[in-house]
Every structure is written in C-alpha cells, then in structure tokens.
Amino acid sequence: MAKTSPGEFFRQIRAEGSKVVWPTRKETVTTAIFVAILMTILALFFLGIDSMFGAAVRWLLTLA
C-alpha cells in the first residue's frame, strides 16, 4: 500500500467532502418531528410493558 502525502490526503478529503449532500431545512425538521413522535410512542409502550410486569411481580409476591 503506497503512502499518501499530506497534501494529497487533504485534497482527497476536500474532494469527498464536496460530494456530501446535506438535507434541506424542511427535511431536517420533518425528520426531527418524526423521531420525537416515535420516541414518545416507544416511551409510552415501554412504560406500559414495565407497569404490567411490575404489577405481575407484585401480585406474585403477594402469593408467597
């Protein structure tokens, strides 16, 4: 594997960086809202599951 000079390395970085396509503001906001909604839904789901398991364990402990 041939060594690359520092100048060539930075030229390659600049070339790759110019290929990056950044999302638009609308895409970023839409994605952020989607993520927030999914986080809320999953948080409520896991709260419900955790509460059910907690109630089941408390019930089982009353039998002992």
TASUL-V898406 format. One record per backbone hydrogen bond with DSSP energy under -1.0 kcal/mol. NH is the residue of the N-H (numbers start at 0). CO is the residue of the C=O. E is the energy in kcal/mol with one decimal. If there is no record, write none. Layout:
BEGIN
NH,CO,E
NH,CO,E
END
This chain:
BEGIN
8,4,-2.6
9,5,-2.3
10,6,-1.8
11,7,-2.4
12,8,-2.2
13,9,-2.4
14,10,-2.3
15,11,-2.6
16,12,-2.7
17,13,-1.7
18,15,-1.2
19,16,-1.0
27,23,-2.3
28,24,-2.6
29,25,-2.7
30,26,-2.5
31,27,-2.4
32,28,-2.4
33,29,-2.3
34,30,-2.6
35,31,-2.3
36,32,-2.4
37,33,-2.5
38,34,-2.5
39,35,-2.0
40,36,-2.5
41,37,-2.8
42,38,-2.5
43,39,-2.3
44,40,-2.3
45,41,-2.8
46,42,-2.1
47,43,-2.2
48,44,-2.4
49,45,-2.6
50,46,-2.4
51,47,-2.3
52,48,-2.5
53,49,-2.5
54,50,-2.5
55,51,-2.4
56,52,-2.5
57,53,-2.5
58,54,-2.4
59,55,-2.5
60,56,-2.3
61,57,-1.3
END
